[in-house]
Amino acid sequence: MSSIATTSENKAIGARITAVRASTGLSQSAFAASLGLSPRAFANYERGEREMPVVLFRALLDVHGIDPIWLLRGPEPVPVHALECHLDLALLEAVVRVIEEGLHRAGKRLRPDKKAHLIGLAYRRCALAGRADAHEIRDLLSLAA
């Protein structure tokens, strides 16, 4: 079977699985059993020695409510549960404010679906940067309007 993930990606996913298990308070054996795995197989995934199959991502979602995107990408050290919303309202407000001001100054309007897409894109980029970057938001706005 070929591997899609790199060794470092497998180790990062393994560290996130370890964080999930630790958050439950279960032993490796008990956590493995909750997922229908042998303790040895689970230990291999946790150490990042084996690439996790899709069925295991699904089991972690179904049994423990863990967001599969977080398992793949992180970066938060604390497990993220599916359907949890990590929305920074202050950041969102800043993004919307810059977009609204830019549209007003330019005398332009966007269809609601286009505006929502622009706000979402700008929010995600600013969230990755950890701050509202008005210059980058205006650049995105100039492409949309």
SEMI-722137 format. One record per residue (C-alpha): residue in three letters; x, y, z; residue number from 1. Coordinates in nm, 4 decimals, padded with zeros to 6 digits, always signed. Example, Ala and Ser with C-alpha at 12.3 -4.5 7.8 and 13.67 -1.06 7.14 Angstrom:
BEGIN
ala, +01.2300, -00.4500, +00.7800, 1
ser, +01.3670, -00.1060, +00.7140, 2
This chain:
BEGIN
met, +00.0000, +00.0000, +00.0000, 1
ser, +00.1411, +00.3359, -00.0959, 2
ser, +00.1658, +00.6237, +00.1463, 3
ile, +00.0218, +00.9642, +00.0685, 4
ala, +00.1285, +01.1401, +00.3873, 5
thr, +00.4878, +01.2162, +00.4749, 6
thr, +00.6537, +01.0834, +00.7886, 7
ser, +00.6291, +01.4253, +00.9542, 8
glu, +00.2592, +01.4508, +00.8650, 9
asn, +00.1954, +01.1065, +01.0150, 10
lys, +00.3787, +01.2098, +01.3322, 11
ala, +00.1778, +01.5349, +01.3546, 12
ile, -00.1488, +01.3428, +01.3135, 13
gly, -00.0263, +01.0941, +01.5731, 14
ala, +00.0398, +01.3795, +01.8172, 15
arg, -00.3146, +01.5072, +01.7614, 16
ile, -00.4546, +01.1562, +01.8201, 17
thr, -00.2550, +01.1438, +02.1433, 18
ala, -00.4102, +01.4760, +02.2469, 19
val, -00.7570, +01.3367, +02.1727, 20
arg, -00.6915, +01.0262, +02.3809, 21
ala, -00.5469, +01.2334, +02.6654, 22
ser, -00.8547, +01.4573, +02.6634, 23
thr, -01.0761, +01.1520, +02.7181, 24
gly, -00.8712, +01.0199, +03.0087, 25
leu, -00.8726, +00.6725, +02.8529, 26
ser, -00.5732, +00.4427, +02.8370, 27
gln, -00.4312, +00.3502, +02.4979, 28
ser, -00.5992, +00.0101, +02.5206, 29
ala, -00.9395, +00.1491, +02.6176, 30
phe, -00.9249, +00.4211, +02.3532, 31
ala, -00.8205, +00.1677, +02.0875, 32
ala, -01.1123, -00.0552, +02.1884, 33
ser, -01.3548, +00.2389, +02.1570, 34
leu, -01.2452, +00.2672, +01.7928, 35
gly, -01.2478, -00.1072, +01.7233, 36
leu, -00.8678, -00.1273, +01.6988, 37
ser, -00.6108, -00.3466, +01.8625, 38
pro, -00.3892, -00.1614, +02.1122, 39
arg, -00.0857, -00.2350, +01.8939, 40
ala, -00.2448, -00.0887, +01.5777, 41
phe, -00.3568, +00.2199, +01.7680, 42
ala, -00.0092, +00.2681, +01.9175, 43
asn, +00.1367, +00.2627, +01.5652, 44
tyr, -00.1012, +00.5407, +01.4554, 45
glu, -00.0379, +00.7402, +01.7711, 46
arg, +00.3396, +00.7220, +01.7200, 47
gly, +00.2942, +00.8212, +01.3556, 48
glu, +00.4509, +00.4994, +01.2330, 49
arg, +00.1516, +00.4133, +01.0137, 50
glu, -00.0673, +00.6285, +00.7954, 51
met, -00.4183, +00.6581, +00.9340, 52
pro, -00.6877, +00.5121, +00.7082, 53
val, -01.0030, +00.7078, +00.6292, 54
val, -01.2107, +00.4641, +00.8331, 55
leu, -01.0202, +00.5697, +01.1457, 56
phe, -01.0884, +00.9396, +01.0790, 57
arg, -01.4560, +00.8427, +01.0489, 58
ala, -01.4476, +00.6426, +01.3731, 59
leu, -01.2880, +00.9337, +01.5600, 60
leu, -01.5682, +01.1579, +01.4303, 61
asp, -01.8492, +00.9096, +01.5027, 62
val, -01.7271, +00.7891, +01.8433, 63
his, -01.5517, +01.0947, +01.9868, 64
gly, -01.6850, +01.3800, +01.7711, 65
ile, -01.3375, +01.4840, +01.6536, 66
asp, -01.3153, +01.7108, +01.3502, 67
pro, -01.1300, +01.5212, +01.0739, 68
ile, -00.9957, +01.8461, +00.9266, 69
trp, -00.8328, +01.9284, +01.2601, 70
leu, -00.6818, +01.5803, +01.2686, 71
leu, -00.5288, +01.6386, +00.9261, 72
arg, -00.4181, +01.9990, +00.9617, 73
gly, -00.4207, +02.1069, +01.3270, 74
pro, -00.2633, +02.3324, +01.4391, 75
glu, -00.4318, +02.3796, +01.7763, 76
pro, -00.2875, +02.1491, +02.0420, 77
val, -00.6337, +02.0998, +02.1967, 78
pro, -00.8695, +01.8638, +02.0116, 79
val, -01.1340, +02.0336, +01.8002, 80
his, -01.4743, +01.8710, +01.7951, 81
ala, -01.6812, +01.8669, +01.4802, 82
leu, -01.9378, +02.1422, +01.4573, 83
glu, -01.7504, +02.3525, +01.7113, 84
cys, -01.7207, +02.7011, +01.5793, 85
his, -01.3974, +02.8812, +01.6540, 86
leu, -01.5102, +03.2186, +01.5319, 87
asp, -01.3236, +03.5280, +01.6455, 88
leu, -01.6063, +03.7812, +01.6436, 89
ala, -01.3755, +04.0799, +01.6883, 90
leu, -01.1710, +03.9693, +01.3879, 91
leu, -01.4855, +03.9050, +01.1841, 92
glu, -01.6186, +04.2511, +01.2706, 93
ala, -01.2889, +04.4111, +01.1663, 94
val, -01.2938, +04.2249, +00.8339, 95
val, -01.6544, +04.3237, +00.7630, 96
arg, -01.5824, +04.6839, +00.8597, 97
val, -01.2876, +04.7123, +00.6169, 98
ile, -01.4903, +04.5518, +00.3374, 99
glu, -01.7960, +04.7723, +00.3975, 100
glu, -01.5825, +05.0882, +00.4130, 101
gly, -01.4008, +04.9895, +00.0940, 102
leu, -01.7249, +04.9241, -00.0906, 103
his, -01.8729, +05.2511, +00.0337, 104
arg, -01.5652, +05.4538, -00.0721, 105
ala, -01.5658, +05.2906, -00.4162, 106
gly, -01.9417, +05.3341, -00.4527, 107
lys, -01.9754, +04.9652, -00.5336, 108
arg, -02.2003, +04.6842, -00.4229, 109
leu, -02.1560, +04.3106, -00.4253, 110
arg, -02.4234, +04.0447, -00.4557, 111
pro, -02.4839, +03.8862, -00.1129, 112
asp, -02.3268, +03.5545, -00.2189, 113
lys, -02.0134, +03.7297, -00.3510, 114
lys, -01.9886, +03.9462, -00.0383, 115
ala, -02.0243, +03.6394, +00.1860, 116
his, -01.7532, +03.4594, -00.0108, 117
leu, -01.5222, +03.7620, +00.0128, 118
ile, -01.5833, +03.8002, +00.3866, 119
gly, -01.5147, +03.4287, +00.4408, 120
leu, -01.1950, +03.4374, +00.2367, 121
ala, -01.0697, +03.7543, +00.4060, 122
tyr, -01.1581, +03.6174, +00.7503, 123
arg, -00.9707, +03.2906, +00.6900, 124
arg, -00.6613, +03.4736, +00.5644, 125
cys, -00.6664, +03.7158, +00.8582, 126
ala, -00.7277, +03.4328, +01.1070, 127
leu, -00.4171, +03.2551, +00.9762, 128
ala, -00.2195, +03.5779, +01.0165, 129
gly, -00.3660, +03.6294, +01.3636, 130
arg, -00.4835, +03.9841, +01.2885, 131
ala, -00.6986, +04.1887, +01.0548, 132
asp, -00.4707, +04.3082, +00.7755, 133
ala, -00.6590, +04.6010, +00.6183, 134
his, -00.4160, +04.6189, +00.3252, 135
glu, -00.4684, +04.2531, +00.2341, 136
ile, -00.8455, +04.2837, +00.2786, 137
arg, -00.8481, +04.5834, +00.0434, 138
asp, -00.6427, +04.3861, -00.2093, 139
leu, -00.8989, +04.1056, -00.1983, 140
leu, -01.1780, +04.3597, -00.2272, 141
ser, -01.0183, +04.5138, -00.5348, 142
leu, -01.0272, +04.1745, -00.7025, 143
ala, -01.3930, +04.1199, -00.6154, 144
ala, -01.5419, +04.4615, -00.6808, 145
